[in-house]
Amino acid sequence: MSGVSVSAVEQLLASAADSAAGTLHPSWGELLDVTVAAAHATRFKVDVSFSLLGEGHGGGRFSVNDKGEEVAFRERLRDLAPALDLPEALLDTFLTLSPPGAFQTTLGVKWRDGGGVPERVSLYHEELFRSPDGVSLVGATFAAVGLGSSAPPPREGLEPGAVCVDMARGRVTGLKDYWIATEATREAALTLPEPLEAFRRATPFSTERGTRRYLVARRFAADGLAAGQKLLWMSEAHDRAAVERAWAFVDRARASLKLPPSRPAEALERLRARWREPALLYPDLVSLDVDATGVPRGLTVYVSLKGESASG
């Protein structure tokens, strides 16, 4: 599949800054090679997420992975560590868990509503289902940050998706593990808190495959205690018609949750309204997050790009 234009990637990433009221430090332009990002954009190289939490909440967030630059990506992470307040020893420990190319390595950065330095920096090892070592990497990551005894058991019947370490101000603030569910019928693949179960029931099936796929993530605090869950619907939109169906689901979900206006919501609407690039702008993931008691925390839309060849 072809890449997308540099201008398309720049417009997408600029929307992360548009979600915050102040200037982002470091800026998204300092965190990636935009030419490489454009060449590999159709491989989910970059995305911008819009947390639609309601009035008073904002801030920008984007992620970039190592596709197409497995070694150079890690070198850039080490160069950026001081600006991101990432302890060198912790970064090295995380990267040593998996050699370049074994799994996908991803950086996620979230800024506050007022901009400034990142509120949270997240490091991921992803696409764990690609290797028999994927399940063990989850436990190894928990152990690497001193929480080996708190590592959660694998989710039976699901594929391993990703493991994440969240950091802020130079210390670990939480961890997440992600598991992939594939459903060929409307019967649930696992038991979920009611808000997530209602969200699961509403997610569409892929018309191409006749199935639906989603990630279920468990969040843990820095002490290993459960902090919540989220369900991330995977749109798997591979052509223009599927992209339109995915956006229609986003609009229905926003309406059903009756979310009030917010800066990220406005930034998302501006991005959709102004999009004139040949590349397709689409929601690759749509998630609902709940806290440890099952109370919804908000809807998040992760937006990425499809190449010009995916016109349907």
Backbone as a ProteinNet text record, in pm:
[ID]
protein_1_A
[PRIMARY]
MSGVSVSAVEQLLASAADSAAGTLHPSWGELLDVTVAAAHATRFKVDVSFSLLGEGHGGGRFSVNDKGEEVAFRERLRDLAPALDLPEALLDTFLTLSPPGAFQTTLGVKWRDGGGVPERVSLYHEELFRSPDGVSLVGATFAAVGLGSSAPPPREGLEPGAVCVDMARGRVTGLKDYWIATEATREAALTLPEPLEAFRRATPFSTERGTRRYLVARRFAADGLAAGQKLLWMSEAHDRAAVERAWAFVDRARASLKLPPSRPAEALERLRARWREPALLYPDLVSLDVDATGVPRGLTVYVSLKGESASG
[TERTIARY]
85.2	0	88.9	51.6	132.3	130.4	232.5	234.8	137.6	149.3	67	159.8	105.6	189	235.4	349.5	399.8	298.3	233.4	136.4	19.1	-22.9	-132.5	-92.9	29.2	77.5	88.7	138.9	153.7	19.2	-82.5	-215.3	-274.1	-255	-305.7	-239.6	-108.8	-37	-60.6	-83.8	-114.2	-242.4	-331.5	-456.7	-432.3	-317.8	-283.7	-258.3	-185.1	-161	-290.4	-380.6	-507.7	-596.8	-568.8	-648.7	-608.4	-497.7	-449.1	-452	-465.3	-473.5	-336.7	-231.7	-98.2	-4.2	119.2	221.1	274.1	295.7	343.4	495.7	552.6	697.9	729.2	809.9	853.5	736.5	749.4	642.4	643.4	531.6	526.7	634.6	670.7	772.4	909.5	933.7	1060.7	1063	949	937.8	938.8	941.4	940.7	1003.8	1038.1	1083.4	960.2	912.3	784.4	790.7	908.2	920.8	902.2	965.1	947.9	803.1	747.1	607.9	513.3	537.3	451.5	467.3	590.7	616.2	549.7	535.4	479.7	346.5	282.7	160.2	49.6	41.8	-66.9	-44.6	65.2	91.5	64.2	-26.6	-59.8	62.9	145.2	269.5	242.2	144.6	111.5	-39.6	-81.2	-222	-231.7	-342.2	-373.9	-501.6	-503.8	-624.1	-691	-822.9	-905.7	-988.3	-953.6	-1025.6	-1143.9	-1261.8	-1384	-1446	-1382.9	-1422.8	-1519	-1546.3	-1641.1	-1575.2	-1654.8	-1609.6	-1497.3	-1396.3	-1286.7	-1172.7	-1189.4	-1084.2	-1030.5	-901.1	-841.4	-704	-618.3	-484	-470.4	-348.5	-322.9	-253	-272.9	-202.3	-180.6	-60.8	-37.1	60.4	65.8	160.2	229.5	350.5	428	501.7	508	574.9	700.5	766.2	898.3	895.5	780.6	773.8	857.7	940.1	1024.5	1153.2	1172.7	1293.5	1320.6	1324.9	1329.4	1449	1564.4	1683.3	1687.5	1663.6	1668.3	1566.1	1451.5	1347.5	1399.7	1471.1	1523.8	1633.6	1712.5	1814.3	1749	1638.1	1567.8	1508.2	1452.4	1398.4	1505.3	1623.8	1731.3	1771.4	1772.5	1806.1	1700	1574.6	1463.1	1435.7	1499.3	1468.1	1472.2	1574	1573.4	1452.3	1414.4	1299.9	1169.6	1162.4	1041.3	1045.6	1155.1	1173.7	1166.3	1229.6	1236.4	1369.4	1371.3	1498.5	1569.7	1696.8	1772.6	1772.4	1788.3	1792.8	1659.6	1548.6	1417.1	1392.5	1431.6	1415.7	1497.7	1621.7	1705.8	1648.1	1596.6	1535.2	1417.4	1333.6	1215.7	1257.7	1352.3	1393.3	1465.3	1536.8	1609.7	1515.3	1392.3	1296	1266.1	1281.8	1249	1343.9	1419.8	1513.3	1439.8	1506.1	1441.7	1382.3	1256.7	1191.5	1119	1143.8	1074.7	926.8	895.7	759	759	643.7	635.2	656.2	743.3	766.2	707.1	633.4	556.7	577.4	582.6	586.8	455.2	393.1	273	302.4	261.1	285.4	153.7	122.2	0.4	38.3	-16.4	6	-119.8	-102.2	-215.4	-289.6	-405.1	-486.1	-407.8	-325.6	-249	-119.2	-92.7	30.3	145.9	261.7	379.3	441.4	507	573.2	468.4	503	403.8	347.8	219.4	154	185.1	198	223.6	302	396	470	448.9	412.9	382.8	473	528.4	607	533.7	521.2	446.5	534.2	513.8	549.5	416	398.6	268.8	280.2	163.1	151.9	215.2	184	241.6	193.5	82.1	26.6	115.6	210.9	294.9	401.1	415.6	519.2	468.5	515.8	481.1	532.7	627.7	682	596.5	489.3	409.2	348.6	294.4	231.6	335.1	450.7	552.4	608.5	604	655.5	572.3	443.7	360.1	413.8	433.6	486	625.4	708.2	844.5	845.4	750.7	744.1	703.7	605.9	567.6	686.5	758.2	872.7	982.6	1000.3	1107.3	1089.6	964.9	940.8	910.1	945.7	932.4	796.7	712.9	577.6	555.4	661.4	648.4	542	528.9	428	286.6	273.2	141.8	102.4	186.5	155.9	23.5	-68.3	-199.2	-189.5	-278.2	-277.5	-325.4	-283.4	-333.1	-484.8	-545.4	-691.1	-723.6	-789.5	-816.6	-900.7	-859.1	-933.1	-905	-820.4	-787.7	-640.8	-608.8	-471.6	-401.7	-272.3	-200.8	-185.8	-213.6	-205.4	-88	-78.6	26.1	44.8	158.4	183.9	242.7	205.5	240.1	287.1	388.8	433.4	406.9	328.5	300.5	395.3	446.2	540.2	505.6	542.3	527.4	630.1	690.5	790.1	898.5	939.8	1052.9	1024.5	896.6	865.9	748.7	742	632.1	504	397.5	269	163.2	189.4	91.7	135.1	62.6	86.1	-47.7	-43	-163.2	-126.1	-215.9	-201.1	-324.7	-304.7	-410.1	-424.7	-551	-579.8	-683.9	-667.5	-751.6	-861.3	-985.1	-1100.3	-1153.3	-1183.9	-1245.6	-1377.1	-1486.7	-1619.5	-1683.8	-1730.2	-1802.5	-1953.1	-1996.3	-2138	-2149.6	-2271.2	-2291.6	-2265.8	-2234.5	-2204	-2069.9	-2063.4	-1942.5	-1830.7	-1708.4	-1592.4	-1545.6	-1591.2	-1551.8	-1652.2	-1646.1	-1734.9	-1674.5	-1757.7	-1712.9	-1801.8	-1751.3	-1839.8	-1951.5	-2069.8	-2186.1	-2164.4	-2100.7	-2080.2	-1997.3	-1895.6	-1815.6	-1892.9	-1975.7	-2057.2	-2157.8	-2219.5	-2312.7	-2240.6	-2120.1	-2039.7	-2002.8	-1962.7	-1929.1	-2046.1	-2166.6	-2283.8	-2310.4	-2273	-2301	-2197.5	-2079.7	-1974.6	-2010.8	-1982.1	-2020	-1929.7	-1982.7	-1905.1	-1842.2	-1728.3	-1666.9	-1749.2	-1789.4	-1866	-1778.4	-1646.3	-1555.7	-1536.5	-1515.5	-1480.3	-1598.3	-1703	-1815.8	-1787	-1681.7	-1645.8	-1627.7	-1614.3	-1570.2	-1455	-1363.1	-1244.9	-1230.8	-1186	-1161.8	-1051.8	-990.9	-892.8	-959.2	-922.2	-963.6	-836.9	-829.5	-711.1	-743.4	-649.6	-659.1	-554.8	-598.1	-507.4	-471.1	-343.2	-292.2	-215.7	-231.4	-157.4	-11.8	71.1	213.3	240.4	145.6	162.2	105.3	56.7	4.8	-143.2	-211.4	-354.9	-434.1	-545.9	-631.5	-686.1	-679.7	-724.1	-835.8	-871.8	-979.7	-957.8	-1049.9	-1043.1	-1089.2	-1056.7	-1116.4	-1129.9	-1229.1	-1253	-1226.5	-1142.2	-1104.7	-1151.9	-1256.4	-1307.8	-1211	-1177.4	-1086.2	-1170.4	-1164.2	-1254.7	-1219.1	-1091	-1047.1	-1106.4	-1103.9	-1160.9	-1059.6	-1084.2	-986.6	-1028.3	-1144.9	-1184.8	-1273.6	-1309.9	-1383.6	-1518.3	-1588.8	-1719.5	-1703.5	-1600.3	-1577.7	-1537	-1460.3	-1422.8	-1547.4	-1639.4	-1763.1	-1846	-1850.1	-1923.9	-1858.5	-1726.6	-1655.8	-1684.4	-1683.1	-1715.1	-1860.2	-1948.8	-2089.1	-2101.8	-2021.8	-2023.7	-1972.8	-1866.7	-1815	-1924.5	-1995.2	-2100.2	-2213.7	-2250.2	-2356.1	-2311.3	-2186.3	-2135.8	-2131.3	-2085.8	-2080.6	-2220.6	-2315	-2451.8	-2513.4	-2489.1	-2551	-2493.9	-2366.8	-2304.9	-2333.9	-2393.1	-2431.3	-2313.3	-2200.4	-2081.6	-2093.2	-2061.8	-2068	-1952.1	-1955.9	-1846.5	-1714.3	-1605.6	-1472.6	-1374.2	-1256.6	-1156.7	-1115.7	-1087.2	-1055.5	-1169	-1294.2	-1407.3	-1411.7	-1387.4	-1386.3	-1269.7	-1152.5	-1037.2	-1064	-1130.9	-1165.1	-1260.4	-1359.1	-1454.3	-1387.1	-1295	-1223.1	-1137.7	-1072.4	-990.1	-1074.9	-1188.6	-1274.9	-1330.4	-1368.7	-1430	-1330.5	-1204.3	-1104.4	-1027.5	-1049.7	-966.6	-988.9	-883.2	-892	-786.5	-711	-604.3	-662	-589.3	-634	-636.1	-542.8	-540.6	-669.9	-714	-836.2	-807	-881.2	-874.6	-976.9	-935.3	-1031	-1002	-1104.8	-1085.1	-1039.8	-912	-867	-909.7	-924.2	-972.5	-1072.3	-1172.9	-1267.3	-1282.1	-1254.2	-1251.2	-1341.5	-1390.6	-1460.2	-1379.9	-1357.4	-1273.2	-1359.6	-1337.8	-1408	-1304.6	-1338.9	-1248.2	-1262.5	-1194.6	-1192.6	-1329.9	-1422.8	-1557.8	-1654.5	-1605.2	-1690.4	-1759.9	-1726.7	-1788.2	-1716.6	-1789.9	-1725.6	-1645.5	-1527	-1440.2	-1441.4	-1488.8	-1496.6	-1467.5	-1497.4	-1479.8	-1353.3	-1272.6	-1151.4	-1154.4	-1124.3	-1120	-976.4	-921.2	-783.5	-789.9	-729.3	-743.6	-611.8	-619.3	-500.8	-531.4	-441.9	-452.5	-448.2	-522.2	-513.2	-459.8	-383.6	-324	-425	-377.6	-464.7	-521.1	-451.7	-499.1	-620.1	-650.8	-764.3	-889.4	-924.5	-1036.5	-1167.9	-1163	-1286	-1350.6
-118.6	0	123.7	225.5	346.4	425.1	515.2	606.6	721.4	823	942.1	1061.8	1177.1	1295.7	1346.8	1415.5	1478.5	1578.8	1653.2	1753.9	1690.2	1569.5	1501.4	1466.3	1414.5	1380.8	1506.5	1614.1	1738.9	1792.9	1785.5	1832.7	1747.8	1616.5	1528.7	1562.2	1573.3	1596.6	1736.7	1832.3	1967.5	1969.7	1874.4	1870	1833	1767.2	1740.3	1871.1	1961.6	2093.7	2172.7	2152	2224.4	2183.2	2066.2	2019.2	2084	2155.2	2220.5	2372	2442.6	2588.7	2653.6	2584.2	2641.6	2566.3	2613.2	2552.5	2424.2	2322.5	2193.3	2190.3	2139.1	2123.8	1982.5	1905.5	1936.4	1926.6	1988.5	1983.1	1847.4	1814.4	1685.6	1678.7	1793.8	1793.8	1751.2	1764.2	1722.2	1574.5	1510.6	1373.2	1267.4	1309.5	1211	1268.9	1180	1216.9	1214.9	1332.2	1339.2	1270.3	1268.4	1200.5	1049.8	992.4	849.4	821.7	911	893.2	890.1	977.2	979.8	852.3	804.5	685.3	561.2	557.7	438.8	467.3	578.6	619.2	516	446.2	349.4	221.9	212.8	99.2	141.9	235.6	287.1	348.1	415.4	473.9	582.7	666.8	775.7	781.3	826.9	862	973.2	1043.4	1148.1	1106.2	1114.5	1075.3	1196.9	1193.9	1302.9	1248.5	1290.8	1245.6	1337.3	1285.5	1366.2	1352.5	1418	1401.1	1508	1606.4	1709.3	1839.8	1935	2070.8	2069.4	2153.6	2167.1	2070.1	1977.3	1881.3	1909.1	1898	1919.5	1856.4	1915	1861.9	1779.2	1775	1699.2	1568.7	1468.4	1341.8	1281.6	1230.5	1155.8	1042.6	946.2	836	810.7	759.2	722.5	593.9	501.7	375	361.7	247.4	230.2	168.1	154.5	90.9	168.4	94.8	156.1	215.5	213.3	273.9	211.7	80.4	10.8	51.4	72.2	111.1	261.3	340	485.7	538.4	471.8	513.7	508.6	404.2	390.4	494.6	523.5	626.9	762.3	789.5	916.4	921.8	810.1	807	842.9	787.9	817.8	965.4	1021.5	1163.9	1253.1	1208.7	1289.2	1267.3	1168.7	1133.1	1252.2	1340.3	1453.7	1545.2	1573.6	1661.8	1598.6	1464.5	1392.9	1353.3	1385.9	1349.5	1198	1127.2	981.3	941.2	874.5	829	734.2	758.6	679.1	531.2	501.1	360.7	290.5	359.9	300.9	278.7	376.9	361.6	243.9	233.4	122.4	-12.3	-17.6	-141.5	-181.2	-84.4	-113.3	-161.9	-94.3	-130.8	-265.3	-296.5	-424	-543.5	-521.7	-631.7	-694.5	-617.4	-667.6	-603.8	-681.9	-623.9	-555	-464.8	-394.5	-492.4	-468.9	-550.7	-672.3	-711.8	-829.7	-801.3	-686.3	-637	-490.3	-432.9	-289.5	-211.1	-112.4	-24.5	111.8	167.9	290.3	390.3	517.2	627.8	702.1	723	806.2	924.4	1044	1164.6	1240	1277.6	1353.1	1482.2	1593.8	1724.3	1771.8	1857.7	1915.9	2015.3	2057.3	2154.4	2281.7	2323.5	2446.3	2427.4	2305.7	2279.4	2260.8	2311.3	2296.3	2158.9	2112.7	1982.2	1870.9	1749.7	1641.7	1610	1584.9	1536.9	1389.6	1315.8	1172.5	1128.2	1038.9	974.8	825.1	759.1	616	542.3	430.2	342	209.1	163.2	41.2	-59.6	-185.6	-293.9	-347.9	-350.6	-382	-497.6	-537.5	-649.9	-776	-799.1	-912.8	-1046.4	-1046.4	-1170.7	-1229.1	-1152.9	-1199.6	-1300.7	-1322.9	-1414.1	-1493.3	-1618	-1695.3	-1629.5	-1538	-1470.2	-1351.1	-1323.6	-1205	-1205.7	-1319.3	-1327	-1305.4	-1367.8	-1356.1	-1214.4	-1139.6	-1002.5	-914.2	-944.4	-867.4	-881.8	-1005.9	-1029.5	-972.9	-983.8	-932.5	-780.7	-712.5	-566.9	-526.3	-594.4	-566.1	-590.1	-699.9	-731.1	-626.4	-573.1	-476.9	-347.5	-314.7	-193.3	-226.7	-349.3	-388.2	-437.8	-477.4	-523.9	-667.2	-746.8	-883.7	-962.3	-940.5	-1014.3	-966.5	-847.4	-792	-814.1	-883.1	-904.5	-979	-926.5	-990.8	-1119.7	-1214.9	-1337.3	-1307.9	-1388.2	-1370.5	-1380.7	-1312.9	-1319.4	-1438.6	-1535.3	-1661.6	-1640	-1702.4	-1695.9	-1573.4	-1481.4	-1360.1	-1362.8	-1288.2	-1277.4	-1160.9	-1174.4	-1061.6	-949.1	-826.4	-712.9	-622.4	-573.4	-476.6	-469.5	-411.5	-378.3	-238.4	-160.3	-18.4	21.8	108.3	171.8	321.3	376.1	519.4	587.4	703.7	777.1	924.8	988.5	1133.3	1181.6	1294.9	1356.6	1257	1174.2	1085.9	959.8	926.8	804.9	730.8	602.1	519.8	554.8	580.7	613.3	506.6	412.4	307.6	215.5	105.8	9.6	-33.1	-81.4	-132.5	-256.5	-353.9	-464.4	-468.5	-504.9	-502.3	-641.9	-686.3	-818.3	-804.9	-884.9	-873.7	-978.9	-931.7	-1021.8	-1018.4	-1134.4	-1144.9	-1219.8	-1158.7	-1218.2	-1240.8	-1362.7	-1394.5	-1387	-1381	-1365.4	-1250.3	-1220.8	-1110.8	-1151.4	-1277.5	-1323.5	-1267.8	-1218.2	-1155.2	-1256.6	-1214	-1300.8	-1305.4	-1210.8	-1205.7	-1121	-1129.9	-1050.8	-913	-810.1	-671.1	-593.4	-482.7	-392.3	-344	-317.5	-288.2	-175.1	-62.8	41.2	-8.9	-90	-143.6	-249.5	-328.1	-427.8	-359	-251.3	-177	-119.1	-70.4	-15.6	-127.1	-242.6	-356.6	-394.8	-401.3	-440.4	-342.6	-217.6	-115.8	-112.6	-174.2	-165.3	-248.3	-195.4	-264.7	-384.2	-474	-582.8	-534.6	-594	-566.3	-632.7	-555.7	-614.4	-703.6	-680	-763	-901.4	-903.4	-1027.4	-1094.3	-1020	-1075.6	-1093.4	-1027.5	-1034.8	-892.9	-883.1	-756.7	-785.1	-690.4	-706	-583.5	-608	-496.8	-535.7	-435.2	-452.7	-427.8	-505.9	-479.3	-454.2	-336.4	-297.9	-292.5	-339.4	-326	-223.3	-128.2	-25.7	-57.7	-37.9	-63.4	59	90.2	200.9	158.9	253.9	226.9	122.9	103.9	2.5	-133.2	-143.7	-269.2	-290.5	-199.8	-215.5	-181.6	-252.5	-227.7	-85.2	-15.9	123.2	145.5	42.7	59.2	-27	-11.8	-85.9	4.8	-36.4	29	-69.9	-45.4	-126	-37.6	-85.8	-9.9	-85.9	-36.3	-98.8	-72.8	-178.8	-169.7	-157.3	-41.8	-17.5	-102.6	-134.7	-213.7	-159.6	-28.4	37.7	37.7	-43.8	-60	5.8	67.3	139.5	256.8	337.8	460.2	431.8	329.2	298.3	258.5	179.6	138.3	257	349	470	550.2	563.9	638.2	569.4	436	363.9	384.4	387.9	407.4	546	648.4	783.3	790.6	719.2	718.2	657.8	553.2	495.4	596.5	668.9	772	872.8	917.7	1018.3	963	837.7	776.7	762.9	720.1	701.5	834.3	938.5	1069.8	1116.9	1095.5	1139.3	1060.2	928.9	846.9	878.8	919.5	952.7	1096	1175.5	1314.5	1394.3	1384.6	1455.5	1604.7	1690.1	1834.7	1880.5	2003.2	2054.2	2054.2	2035.6	2040.2	2081.1	2123.6	2165.3	2050.7	1927.3	1817.8	1785.4	1792.3	1766.6	1869.4	1994.3	2099.7	2080.7	2040.7	2017.2	1902.1	1797.6	1685.6	1728.8	1808.6	1854.7	1943.8	2029.6	2114.6	2030.5	1928.8	1841.8	1772.7	1717.4	1648.6	1745	1864.4	1959.7	2014.8	2028.9	2091.8	1992.5	1862.8	1763.3	1764.5	1791.6	1795.2	1707.8	1634.1	1550.4	1426.9	1374	1247.4	1131.9	1133.6	1027.3	1029.5	910.9	900.4	920.5	1009	1033.1	940.9	859.1	763	733.3	690.7	649	503.8	479.6	341	270.6	348	293.6	391.1	337.5	419.9	349.8	420.8	353.9	420.9	337.9	385	338.4	429.2	404.3	409.9	315.5	319.9	312.5	367.9	362.6	228.5	214.9	86.3	43.7	139.1	105.9	85.9	100.2	81	206	322.8	448.1	499	532.5	581.2	708.1	713.4	830	910.7	851.3	927.3	845.1	905.1	843.9	901.2	815.6	860.3	808.7	898.2	864.4	877.3	768.2	765	776.3	878.8	909.2	886.2	816.7	786.4	808.5	758.6	784.2	654.5	652.6	548.8	611.4	533.5	586.4	617.5	694	735.1	616.6	501.3	384	319.6	359.4	300.5	381.2	401.3	490.1	416.4	281.8	204.3	210.3
0	0	0	-73.2	-83.9	45	58.2	170.3	145.1	226.8	210.1	202.9	169.6	155.3	291.1	289	410.9	464.2	373.9	418.7	491.4	449.1	517.6	660.6	678.3	813.1	897.4	839.1	914	959.4	872.5	911	1023.8	1013.2	1119	1252.2	1253.4	1378.2	1432.5	1345.8	1392.9	1474.7	1449.5	1525.1	1670.9	1701.5	1841	1913.3	1847.1	1905.7	1916	1820	1818.7	1936.1	1995.8	2108.9	2240.4	2240.5	2362.1	2344	2455	2448.9	2436.2	2481.2	2479.9	2387.8	2378.4	2293.3	2356.8	2273.4	2321.8	2322.8	2432.2	2444.2	2492.2	2417	2281.7	2184	2071.2	1971.3	1902.5	1836.9	1767.2	1659.8	1600.3	1496.2	1543.9	1674.4	1732.1	1766.1	1764.6	1813.7	1704.3	1577.8	1470.8	1345.4	1254.4	1120.5	1031.2	991.8	921.5	785.5	722.3	592.2	608.1	710	737.3	778.2	859.1	902.2	783.6	684.7	566	483.7	469.9	389	447	579.9	645.4	715.1	681.4	751.6	740.4	628.2	610.9	690.9	760.4	850.1	994.4	1014.4	1148.7	1215.9	1135.3	1186.7	1289.8	1263.6	1355.8	1375.2	1493	1511.6	1615.1	1609.4	1706.5	1775.7	1908.2	1980.7	2042.6	2039.1	2090.3	2205.9	2327.4	2446.5	2470.8	2445.5	2451	2589	2685.5	2825.4	2873.8	2791.1	2833	2870.8	2910.8	2941	3043.8	3018.5	3112.2	3089.2	2994.4	2964.5	2825.8	2809.5	2678.6	2674.5	2595.9	2582.2	2456.5	2404	2282.3	2313.1	2227.2	2240.8	2103.1	2082.6	1959.9	1990.1	1899.5	1913.8	1781	1788.6	1669.5	1702.3	1605	1628.5	1542.6	1556.7	1495.1	1356.6	1295.2	1163.6	1062	989.7	888.4	942.2	1073.3	1133	1270.3	1275.2	1403.1	1489.3	1428	1503.5	1525.3	1420.9	1432.4	1532	1541.3	1635.9	1779.4	1812.4	1948.2	1975	1874.8	1891.6	1916.7	1845.3	1866	2006.6	2053.8	2189.4	2292.3	2274.6	2369.9	2363	2242.4	2227.9	2292.6	2286.6	2336.7	2485.3	2544.9	2683.6	2779.3	2773.1	2866.8	2848.5	2723.2	2697.6	2743.5	2740	2781.4	2928.1	2996.6	3138.2	3155.2	3061.3	3067.9	3129.8	3243.9	3300.9	3204.7	3182.2	3086	3122.8	3250.7	3293.2	3267	3292.2	3270.4	3121.3	3039.3	2895	2844.4	2887.8	2844.3	2887.8	3009.8	3057.8	2970.4	2937.5	2855.3	2716.8	2655.3	2519.3	2516.8	2623.9	2629.8	2637.1	2681	2690.4	2555.6	2447.1	2314.5	2213.2	2136.9	2040.3	1925.6	1855	1742.9	1642.2	1605.9	1504.9	1557.5	1683.2	1736.3	1754.7	1811.5	1824.7	1782.6	1770.9	1741.4	1871	1867.4	1981.3	1949.7	2045.3	2021.3	2134.6	2097.5	2192.2	2187.4	2302.4	2312.4	2402.9	2362.3	2441.4	2457.4	2580.7	2609.9	2681.2	2629.8	2690.4	2762.4	2859.9	2931.6	2842.5	2890.3	2817.9	2788.8	2882.8	2864.6	2789	2737.7	2665.5	2761.5	2723.2	2806.5	2793.6	2901.5	2898.6	2905.3	2860.8	2860	2997.9	3000.3	3121.8	3144.3	3033.7	3042.2	2919.7	2941.5	2832.9	2846.6	2737.1	2740.9	2642.6	2687.1	2602.6	2587.9	2463.6	2434.9	2359.2	2389	2297.4	2246.9	2113.5	2054	1954.2	1904.1	1810.1	1870.6	1998.1	2069.3	2015.1	1946.3	1891.3	1782.4	1733.8	1623.1	1667	1798.1	1845.9	1965.9	1980.3	2100.4	2228.6	2215.9	2333.2	2377.3	2305	2334.6	2473.1	2515.7	2647.6	2757.2	2743.3	2847.8	2857.2	2747.7	2750.8	2843	2857.8	2950.2	3092.1	3136.1	3270	3287.2	3183.7	3192	3208.3	3145.4	3157.3	3297.9	3354.6	3493.6	3586.7	3564.5	3649.6	3635	3515	3489.5	3567.5	3603.1	3681.3	3827.2	3867.6	4006.9	4048	3950.4	3982.8	3934.8	3937.5	3889.4	3962.3	4093.1	4170.2	4140.4	4076.7	4044.2	3898.9	3822.3	3680.9	3666.7	3584	3570.5	3490.2	3515.8	3435.9	3294.1	3196.8	3060.1	3055.8	2959.4	2943.8	2854.9	2914.7	2847.4	2721.4	2612.5	2487.7	2403.8	2453.3	2378.9	2337.2	2230.8	2185.1	2255.3	2286	2344.5	2242.5	2286.1	2195.4	2224.4	2349	2381.7	2532.1	2570.7	2710.4	2712.2	2813.4	2816.5	2955.6	2958.7	3082	3070.4	3161.7	3166.6	3264.3	3223.7	3307.3	3311	3419.9	3434.9	3535.3	3502.6	3591.7	3634.4	3539.7	3563.5	3641.6	3661.8	3737.1	3673.9	3702.5	3651.6	3726.9	3653	3714.2	3690.4	3601	3575.8	3464	3449	3341.8	3283.4	3160	3093.7	3013.5	3011	2916.5	2828.3	2702.1	2600.5	2540.4	2527.2	2472.7	2362.4	2255.8	2136.3	2138.6	2124.3	2113.1	1970.3	1915.3	1782.9	1798.8	1754.1	1769.2	1633.1	1610.8	1488	1508.5	1634.7	1668.4	1767	1807.7	1902.3	2046.9	2068.3	2203.2	2248.6	2371.6	2424.1	2442.7	2410.7	2428	2572.8	2655.5	2795.9	2872.7	3004.8	3090.1	3112.1	3096.7	3106.3	3201.7	3258.2	3332.5	3240.1	3294.6	3212.4	3111.7	3147.2	3045.4	2926.1	2954.4	2844.4	2766.8	2834.6	2765	2672.7	2719.3	2633.2	2512.4	2535.2	2424.7	2327.1	2379.1	2293.2	2203.8	2263.7	2185.2	2070.8	2090.5	1988.4	1877.3	1899	1797.9	1674.5	1555.3	1431.3	1400.6	1319.3	1262.3	1131.7	1096.2	967.3	857.6	757.9	648.3	561.1	562.1	483.3	546.1	678.6	746	815.6	840.6	914.5	1061.7	1111.9	1252.8	1306.3	1437.9	1495.8	1589.9	1596.9	1679.8	1768.8	1889.1	1980.5	2078.2	2135.3	2240.9	2375.2	2474.3	2611	2691.5	2750.7	2827	2975.5	3056.2	3201.1	3244.9	3326.1	3377.5	3521.8	3552.1	3687	3735.2	3862.2	3921.2	3941.9	3982.1	3999.4	4107.7	4198.9	4303.5	4262.4	4137.7	4086.4	4107.4	4178.7	4202.1	4075.8	4055.8	3939.4	3944.5	3829.5	3823.5	3722.8	3646.3	3549.4	3426.9	3330.7	3204.9	3091.2	2969.8	2854.5	2740.1	2657.3	2538	2417.3	2326.3	2207.8	2084.8	2020.4	1898.1	1783.9	1709.5	1595.5	1468.8	1404.8	1291.2	1169.8	1150.8	1035.2	905.4	891.4	773.4	660.5	558.8	451	320	314.9	194.5	234.9	137.2	167.9	234.1	189.8	249.1	395.7	425.6	563.7	650.6	594	667	703.3	609.5	635.9	744	742.2	846.7	983	985.5	1112.6	1170.8	1085.5	1134.5	1181.6	1114.3	1157.2	1296.3	1325.7	1460.4	1562.9	1530.3	1621.6	1654.4	1552.6	1573.8	1659.8	1637.6	1719.7	1864.9	1884.3	2020.3	2094.7	2027.8	2091.9	2129.9	2040.5	2068.4	2183.6	2187.6	2291.8	2430	2435.5	2563.5	2607.7	2516.6	2547.1	2604.8	2536	2582.1	2552.5	2649.3	2625.7	2537.8	2488.8	2404.8	2480.9	2407.2	2466	2357.8	2398.1	2300.2	2207.9	2259.3	2167.3	2070.5	2117.7	2027.9	1915.6	1950.2	1848.3	1752	1804.5	1718.3	1621.3	1668.5	1581.5	1472.2	1506.2	1405.4	1302.2	1346.6	1250.8	1156.7	1212.1	1128.3	1022.4	1062.1	965.6	860.8	904	811.7	710.4	750.9	664.6	579.1	601.2	534	383.6	308.1	162.2	96.4	175.6	121.5	52.2	-49.3	-109.8	-10.3	86.2	187.6	268.1	310.2	388.4	536.4	599.2	742.6	808.3	903.4	957.3	1104.4	1179.6	1319	1322.8	1354.7	1357.9	1485.5	1595.9	1722.3	1784.1	1852.2	1929.2	2063.4	2173.2	2303	2405	2496.2	2615.1	2734.7	2828.7	2945.6	3071	3163.1	3291.5	3404.1	3520	3634.7	3706.8	3819.9	3891.2	3941.2	3954.2	3999.2	3883.3	3758.7	3642.2	3593.2	3647.5	3604.6	3479.2	3371.1	3248.6	3271.2	3208.8	3216.5	3087.2	2978.2	2854.7	2731.1	2617.8	2486.7	2422.8	2361.5	2292.5	2149.4	2055.4	1913.3	1865.9	1813	1762.9	1610.4	1555.7	1413.7	1340.7	1227.7	1149.2	1000.7	914.4	771	690.4	580.5	480.4	352.5	276.4	154.1	45.7	-51.4	-162.1	-238	-231.6	-303.4	-238.4	-115.6	-43.9	-68.7	-193.2	-226.4	-243.8	-251.4	-259.2	-395.1
[MASK]
++++++++++++++++++++++++++++++++++++++++++++++++++++++++++++++++++++++++++++++++++++++++++++++++++++++++++++++++++++++++++++++++++++++++++++++++++++++++++++++++++++++++++++++++++++++++++++++++++++++++++++++++++++++++++++++++++++++++++++++++++++++++++++++++++++++++++++++++++++++++++++++++++++++++++++++++++++++++

